[in-house]
Amino acid sequence: MSRTLTIDIVSDPVCPWCYVGKRRLEQALALRPDVDARINWLPFQLSPDMPREGRDRQAHYASIFGEQRAQTIMESMSQTGESVGLNFELKPGAKSPNTLSAQVLLYWAGRDARIDQDALAEKLFAAHHIDCADIGDPTVLARLASEVGMDATSVEADLRAGRDEDLIAALIEQARAAGVTGVPFFILDHRLALSGAQPTDVLAQALDQALESEVAS
C-alpha cells in the first residue's frame, strides 16, 4: 500500500550539492517504491548580496575560495556529480546569478496545482549546472517556466516587476532564523530534518524513520 510523505527541501538552484542531493533523494525513493513523496521546494540564497546582473562564475568562485582551491573544489564536485549521473559544466562566460527571481518562480509553481514544481526545480538545476544558462535572467526563467506549462509572457512580466520578491526574501529569513545555514536541507513529514546531500542509504533510512514516526503518532 502506498504511503504519503511530505518532503520539504530548502535549496538554492546554484548549489551543486543541492542537485546531487536531489539525485540521491530520487535514488532513495526508488528504493522505497511504496512511498508517495510530495516534494516541496523552499527558498534559500547562498549569495543574497549577488548583484542582480550576476557575476562571472569563475571569478566569483575564485573570490570566495582562491583560484587554486576553487579549481580543486570544482574538480571534486565534477567527480561527485558523475557519481549520480550529472555532468557539471563551467563554460567560459558562465554566470553566477542572483537567484531571487528563480526562487520566486519556484514559489509560483508550488502554489499552482497544475504545475509540477519538482520538474521546474530540475530544469533550473540543469540550466545552471549543465547548460550554463543565466537563471537570473527573466527571459531564461520564462522559457523554463513555459516548459512546465506556465505562461512565459506573464511570468517574464511579473518577474521584471519584482512581484513577490519581498515575500520570498522573508521566507529565506525564516529559514535562517529556524537554523538553516546551508543547503540542501531536507525536512521529512514536518518533523525530521537532515542537512546536506546525504548518501542515498542515509536518505532511505530517514524515509523509513519518518514513516515510522508518522504511524506512531
Secondary structure, DSSP 4 states (H G I P E B T S, - for coil): --EEEEEEEEE-TT-HHHHHHHHHHHHHHHT-TTEEEEEEEEE--S-TTS-TT-EEHHHHHHHHH-HHHHHHHHHHHHHHHHHTT------TT-EE---HHHHHHHHHHHT-TTS-HHHHHHHHHHHHHTS---TTSHHHHHHHHHTTT--HHHHHHHHHTTTTHHHHHHHHHHHHHTT--SS-EEEETTTEEEES---HHHHHHHHHHHHHHHHH-
